[in-house]
Amino acid sequence: MTITLKIDNPDIEEQLKQFVKEQKEVTLEALNNFINSFQKEEKLVYKKRDPKKYSRIIQREYNPDDVDDVALLHIEDSAKYVHDLRRKSR
């Protein structure tokens, strides 16, 4: 029997390769359990905090000497700009 999988996520693809290497015999049940392990949704547990209690106002005097080194950017497509920045950081 031959099973063909198309995996678009390189992380999942690498995990599947490791899974297959570790198994002596890959059965449909084992493969099904592996695939289903990505579909489990676990709730993120965190404490909710009151933003008014934990925030503060920053007050500074305007100093024109501080802004000479700052360049203003005009970005036409902010989504593309952020997308490109994220690609560069990888």
For each residue, the residues with C-beta under 8 A, 3 or more apart:
1:
2:
3: 28 31
4:
5: 16
6:
7: 12 13 16
8:
9: 12 13
10: 13 14
11: 14 15
12: 7 9 15 16 38
13: 7 9 10 16 17
14: 10 11 17 18
15: 11 12 18 19
16: 5 7 12 13 19 20 34
17: 13 14 20 21
18: 14 15 21 22
19: 15 16 22 23 34
20: 16 17 23 26
21: 17 18
22: 18 19
23: 19 20 26 30
24:
25:
26: 20 23 30 31
27: 30 31
28: 3 31 32
29: 32 33
30: 23 26 27 33 34
31: 3 26 27 28 34 35
32: 28 29 35 36
33: 29 30 36 37
34: 16 19 30 31 37
35: 31 32 38 39
36: 32 33 39 40
37: 33 34 40
38: 12 35
39: 35 36
40: 36 37
41:
42:
43:
44:
45:
46:
47:
48:
49: 53 54
50: 53 54
51: 54 55
52: 55
53: 49 50
54: 49 50 51
55: 51 52
56:
57:
58:
59:
60: 63
61:
62:
63: 60 66 67
64: 67 68
65: 68
66: 63 69 70
67: 63 64 70
68: 64 65
69: 66
70: 66 67
71:
72:
73:
74:
75: 78 81
76:
77: 80 81
78: 75 81 82
79: 82 83
80: 77 83 84
81: 75 77 78 84 85
82: 78 79 85 86
83: 79 80 86 87
84: 80 81 87 88
85: 81 82 88 89
86: 82 83 89 90
87: 83 84 90
88: 84 85
89: 85 86
90: 86 87
